[in-house]
């Protein structure tokens, strides 16, 4: 078993470079299935979710060539399978993008329901509603979603999403790129990674209009050609480092970002008393001595405060002077980390989708668990600010979405390391 060990109390100083966006990469890589030619995709984050997606593409018959650590070439011209392996796909939520990509390419797909973090009910009914409108027959049996267009090709359709869904917006966009005619997605999500997927498809010859607004129009084309594309920087990774500085103190320059994507996060941290300065494609984040002010946060679809940043800002609010209220507007089960914070001395009470946090003078290091990807990041943020030693287990959740986080934080002066405990030792201690 591997875990992170953090000795907290060290302010952070220096520079950190932000990697490519996880939430864009896990859709853009499957989108290569639609391309007739070789795609070179740059700024790919080196994370386990990407490794799994590339493994699935290899299994389907794609030629995957790593040019360097962050650049991959994909040639999907010889892909012949439309069924995705159960064990690989069930480990990540983004496996559902393979449905849209395979339907667009072959008019047929067999994919398990999505896995990933347990954040409560994650239905894909809006995805399936869009596919059905485009002529797909769908059955769920033997643990797989079976989707097929009767004539082997989807047709354009008008799709109204009952709820704003990032996943459904991107999945329908994938399916529509090669469909016959015009597809209109209404009440579409507007997140930066949706715009990135649309830009990728357009750079390969697709005809997508309106990405980043609530109405996206996709006029299907006969083929997509190969090309080169660079993934946008990761909004959530950047936000996580911003909260780390807010919690632990110090001054850090965060490079390779798109500042506009971080406006909602910046606004809340500035409201709390963090000093943030924009310099081109970088932000300088400073936190001096003294307690931060409390604030209220409600997570919402972009451009609102992102749900994927809610646990991290909760870690900062645990140290603010006064009472803060969190309102989770997206997921049903995002507060599972509350018990872990309490182990560290936090005062947090949860009632449904509302959390009330009464700030404390300091947190104390403790053994905690990364119960999901962003909760794990929040444990790191809290551990950096805590007095004493924090041990975080189940770190495989964190490695799904953060590239080289131990090395990046160590470079900033954090006392963090990854250790491996022999199996016989942790079993003898009653673990597992």
KOLTIMI-158860 format. One line per 8 residues: number of its first residue (from 1); their letters; for each residue x, y, z of C-alpha. Coordinates in pm, whole numbers, plus 50000, padded with zeros to 5 digits. Example, Ala and Ser with C-alpha at 12.3 -4.5 7.8 and 13.67 -1.06 7.14 Angstrom:
! KOLTIMI-158860
1) as) 51230 49550 50780 | 51367 49894 50714
END
This chain:
! KOLTIMI-158860
1) xxxxxxxx) 50000 50000 50000 | 50123 50349 49916 | 50036 50667 50102 | 50135 51030 50121 | 50302 51156 50438 | 50289 51533 50494 | 50455 51730 50771 | 50255 52049 50766
9) xxxxxxxx) 50321 52407 50865 | 50556 52506 50582 | 50450 52807 50370 | 50477 52745 49995 | 50714 52948 49777 | 50822 52927 49412 | 50661 52839 49080 | 50446 52551 48960
17) xxxxxxxx) 50353 52457 48602 | 49997 52338 48544 | 49943 52026 48333 | 49687 51960 48062 | 49323 51940 48167 | 49210 51596 48282 | 48845 51665 48199 | 48937 51766 47844
25) xxxxxxxx) 49187 51485 47784 | 48947 51204 47878 | 48707 51320 47604 | 48957 51432 47340 | 49148 51102 47343 | 48832 50896 47267 | 48741 51157 47004 | 49042 51035 46804
33) xxxxxxxx) 48827 50731 46717 | 48635 50961 46483 | 48945 51073 46294 | 49056 50920 45965 | 49428 50976 46006 | 49690 51033 46274 | 49619 51271 46564 | 49906 51421 46757
41) xxxxxxxx) 49773 51543 47090 | 49998 51761 47305 | 49985 51874 47669 | 49835 51539 47773 | 49843 51504 48154 | 50043 51210 48291 | 49766 51069 48513 | 49612 50728 48563
49) xxxxxxxx) 49279 50817 48395 | 49468 50899 48075 | 49668 50576 48103 | 49342 50380 48126 | 49184 50558 47827 | 49494 50488 47615 | 49482 50125 47729 | 49122 50097 47613
57) xxxxxxxx) 49207 50253 47276 | 49490 50002 47231 | 49252 49719 47312 | 49012 49848 47047 | 49291 49832 46788 | 49432 50185 46788 | 49803 50247 46740 | 49918 50453 47039
65) xxxxxxxx) 50266 50610 47024 | 50406 50821 47308 | 50622 51088 47144 | 50727 51224 47482 | 50584 51238 47833 | 50298 51473 47735 | 50253 51409 47362 | 50077 51109 47210
73) xxxxxxxx) 50006 51008 46852 | 49687 50812 46789 | 49608 50626 46470 | 49260 50477 46495 | 49225 50388 46127 | 49254 50014 46204 | 49017 50008 46499 | 48772 49727 46438
81) xxxxxxxx) 48611 49656 46778 | 48310 49835 46919 | 48300 49660 47257 | 48497 49811 47546 | 48652 49579 47808 | 48454 49574 48131 | 48742 49578 48380 | 48917 49876 48220
89) xxxxxxxx) 48611 50089 48157 | 48455 50039 48502 | 48748 50213 48670 | 48678 50558 48523 | 48373 50777 48481 | 48489 50908 48143 | 48448 50565 47983 | 48103 50684 47873
97) xxxxxxxx) 48265 50910 47610 | 48352 50592 47424 | 47980 50541 47359 | 47949 50867 47167 | 48279 50818 46984 | 48207 50457 46882 | 47851 50542 46778 | 47984 50827 46565
105) xxxxxxxx) 48248 50603 46404 | 48060 50272 46364 | 47696 50338 46451 | 47737 50079 46726 | 47887 50058 47076 | 47900 49819 47374 | 48033 49996 47683 | 47991 49930 48059
113) xxxxxxxx) 47822 50199 48270 | 48065 50458 48408 | 48282 50398 48715 | 48516 50644 48888 | 48455 50826 49216 | 48140 50757 49419 | 47981 51101 49430 | 47625 50976 49446
121) xxxxxxxx) 47383 50893 49167 | 47542 50955 48827 | 47277 50862 48572 | 47355 50889 48203 | 46991 50920 48100 | 47059 51255 47929 | 47336 51095 47721 | 47106 50811 47615
129) xxxxxxxx) 46821 51054 47544 | 47045 51236 47298 | 47162 50915 47130 | 46802 50793 47098 | 46695 51119 46934 | 46972 51060 46678 | 46830 50720 46583 | 47003 50488 46829
137) xxxxxxxx) 46839 50183 46981 | 46964 50126 47334 | 46952 49822 47562 | 47121 49758 47895 | 47196 49392 47959 | 47469 49175 48111 | 47641 49481 48260 | 47680 49661 47926
145) xxxxxxxx) 47509 49946 47744 | 47435 49822 47391 | 47372 50106 47147 | 47320 50071 46773 | 47184 50281 46486 | 46962 50060 46262 | 47134 50164 45939 | 47479 50200 46095
153) xxxxxxxx) 47476 50581 46089 | 47330 50844 46320 | 47119 51134 46198 | 47103 51489 46324 | 46841 51580 46583 | 46730 51851 46824 | 46819 51754 47182 | 46709 51947 47488
161) xxxxxxxx) 46896 51848 47804 | 46663 51840 48106 | 46956 51929 48331 | 47284 52102 48246 | 47518 51805 48204 | 47883 51833 48105 | 47911 51464 48022 | 47595 51452 47812
169) xxxxxxxx) 47689 51769 47622 | 48031 51627 47530 | 47902 51279 47450 | 47629 51402 47216 | 47884 51634 47056 | 48105 51332 46984 | 47819 51132 46835 | 47702 51424 46619
177) xxxxxxxx) 48035 51508 46455 | 47993 51248 46178 | 47611 51217 46184 | 47395 51297 45882 | 47253 51649 45910 | 47233 51908 46187 | 47228 51832 46559 | 47124 52107 46802
185) xxxxxxxx) 47204 52065 47174 | 46995 52301 47388 | 47059 52377 47757 | 47416 52268 47690 | 47690 52295 47953 | 47953 52566 47898 | 48265 52435 48074 | 48609 52514 47925
193) xxxxxxxx) 48673 52148 47844 | 48357 52142 47628 | 48499 52429 47425 | 48831 52241 47408 | 48664 51927 47272 | 48477 52135 47012 | 48800 52309 46912 | 48974 51973 46876
201) xxxxxxxx) 48696 51839 46654 | 48690 52156 46444 | 49068 52143 46399 | 49019 51794 46253 | 48749 51917 46011 | 48424 51905 46213 | 48161 52179 46199 | 48074 52270 46559
209) xxxxxxxx) 47928 52611 46645 | 47830 52767 46976 | 48047 52569 47220 | 48070 52772 47540 | 47706 52888 47505 | 47387 52705 47600 | 47308 52614 47237 | 47558 52407 47038
217) xxxxxxxx) 47502 52327 46672 | 47686 52041 46502 | 47659 51991 46130 | 47781 51639 46056 | 48065 51592 45808 | 48166 51286 45609 | 48510 51246 45764 | 48760 51400 46003
225) xxxxxxxx) 49125 51428 45906 | 49435 51397 46120 | 49620 51687 46276 | 49788 51829 46586 | 49612 51972 46889 | 49721 52093 47234 | 49494 52041 47536 | 49409 52342 47755
233) xxxxxxxx) 49558 52381 48105 | 49376 52216 48394 | 49145 52462 48569 | 49100 52234 48872 | 49469 52155 48919 | 49543 52528 48914 | 49263 52595 49161 | 49396 52324 49391
241) xxxxxxxx) 49737 52492 49410 | 49566 52825 49473 | 49384 52676 49773 | 49707 52514 49893 | 49871 52856 49916 | 49559 53000 50078 | 49568 52729 50346 | 49944 52695 50407
249) xxxxxxxx) 50055 53054 50334 | 50340 53177 50118 | 50368 53308 49761 | 50349 53093 49449 | 50347 53175 49080 | 50110 52937 48899 | 50215 52908 48533 | 50047 52777 48216
257) xxxxxxxx) 49690 52874 48297 | 49398 53055 48136 | 49310 53316 48403 | 48950 53359 48285 | 48882 52992 48361 | 48981 53061 48723 | 48775 53378 48777 | 48516 53210 48999
265) xxxxxxxx) 48787 53053 49219 | 48993 53372 49230 | 48690 53577 49335 | 48619 53357 49639 | 48980 53347 49755 | 49017 53725 49719 | 48695 53764 49919 | 48861 53560 50195
273) xxxxxxxx) 49170 53781 50199 | 49411 53605 49961 | 49613 53835 49733 | 49601 53723 49368 | 49778 53902 49081 | 49741 53816 48714 | 50045 53820 48484 | 49970 53695 48132
281) xxxxxxxx) 49920 53319 48150 | 50014 53308 48518 | 49870 53397 48857 | 50073 53500 49161 | 49896 53386 49477 | 50001 53530 49816 | 49876 53457 50165 | 50030 53644 50456
289) xxxxxxxx) 49992 53601 50831 | 49656 53629 51005 | 49327 53445 50971 | 49124 53443 50651 | 48766 53568 50635 | 48478 53321 50604 | 48258 53308 50295 | 47968 53118 50144
297) xxxxxxxx) 48015 52900 49834 | 47756 52739 49609 | 47877 52505 49337 | 47716 52555 48997 | 47780 52478 48631 | 48042 52699 48463 | 48094 52994 48493 | 47988 52929 48853
305) xxxxxxxx) 48210 52782 49122 | 48310 52428 49011 | 48197 52127 49212 | 48544 51977 49155 | 48688 52259 49371 | 48439 52230 49657 | 48641 51995 49884 | 48960 52198 49836
313) xxxxxxxx) 48802 52530 49930 | 48634 52354 50222 | 48984 52279 50355 | 49062 52652 50346 | 48730 52744 50507 | 48812 52512 50797 | 49084 52766 50891 | 48885 53087 50832
321) xxxxxxxx) 48781 53308 51122 | 48406 53259 51144 | 48125 53056 50992 | 48112 52955 50624 | 47836 52773 50438 | 47888 52537 50144 | 47596 52452 49915 | 47664 52162 49677
329) xxxxxxxx) 47457 52222 49367 | 47575 51931 49150 | 47645 51601 49332 | 47453 51419 49605 | 47747 51264 49789 | 48031 51513 49783 | 48076 51555 50159 | 48216 51213 50243
337) xxxxxxxx) 48540 51389 50330 | 48379 51565 50629 | 48469 51282 50869 | 48831 51303 50754 | 48844 51676 50826 | 48700 51610 51171 | 48991 51375 51242 | 49214 51678 51190
345) xxxxxxxx) 49014 51897 51430 | 48783 52071 51184 | 48434 52181 51290 | 48210 52085 50999 | 47844 51982 51006 | 47666 51838 50703 | 47293 51831 50632 | 47209 51701 50286
353) xxxxxxxx) 47375 51928 50030 | 47463 52196 50287 | 47779 52203 50500 | 47835 52453 50779 | 48200 52511 50867 | 48308 52693 51182 | 48671 52788 51133 | 48932 52674 51386
361) xxxxxxxx) 49266 52825 51480 | 49459 52531 51338 | 49425 52176 51210 | 49622 51882 51349 | 49784 51611 51140 | 49607 51273 51146 | 49568 50952 50942 | 49304 51026 50676
369) xxxxxxxx) 49164 50869 50360 | 49132 51003 50006 | 48775 50886 49956 | 48762 51028 49602 | 48980 51232 49365 | 48898 51586 49480 | 48849 51487 49845 | 49202 51345 49827
377) xxxxxxxx) 49330 51678 49698 | 49152 51848 49988 | 49329 51617 50234 | 49660 51734 50087 | 49557 52101 50119 | 49455 52045 50481 | 49770 51845 50556 | 49995 52120 50421
385) xxxxxxxx) 49839 52367 50666 | 49807 52132 50965 | 50038 52111 51265 | 50212 51774 51276 | 50202 51478 51039 | 49917 51379 50808 | 49910 51037 50641 | 49679 50997 50341
393) xxxxxxxx) 49590 50653 50210 | 49396 50541 49899 | 49609 50786 49702 | 49525 50609 49376 | 49219 50837 49371 | 49445 51145 49370 | 49669 51006 49096 | 49366 50978 48868
401) xxxxxxxx) 49374 51356 48821 | 49699 51514 48946 | 50029 51481 48764 | 50343 51454 48979 | 50175 51626 49273 | 50441 51515 49525 | 50725 51650 49310 | 50543 51976 49234
409) xxxxxxxx) 50463 52045 49600 | 50811 51944 49714 | 50957 52199 49473 | 50743 52462 49650 | 50890 52372 49987 | 50625 52131 50113 | 50738 51838 50327 | 50551 51565 50141
417) xxxxxxxx) 50661 51220 50034 | 50513 50899 49904 | 50587 50585 50101 | 50509 50220 50038 | 50416 49991 50324 | 50478 49617 50265 | 50155 49421 50237 | 50236 49196 50531
425) xxxxxxxx) 50291 49500 50754 | 49963 49676 50684 | 49771 49350 50703 | 49927 49274 51042 | 49799 49613 51160 | 49445 49513 51073 | 49420 49704 50746 | 49247 49546 50448
END
